[in-house]
């Protein structure tokens, strides 16, 4: 697993953290992963969350 895929613990938040709103996630289009796999491209999701 690369360093980029290592996410902080779920209960970790910075004081400047702002929550995502549901519409912000719904409007975002993510690329699907390659053939033979299910789900979304992890790099696209991490970029969105960052």
Secondary structure, DSSP 8 states (H G I E B T S, - for coil): --GGG----TT---TT-----HHHHHT----B--TT--SB-HHHHHHHH-
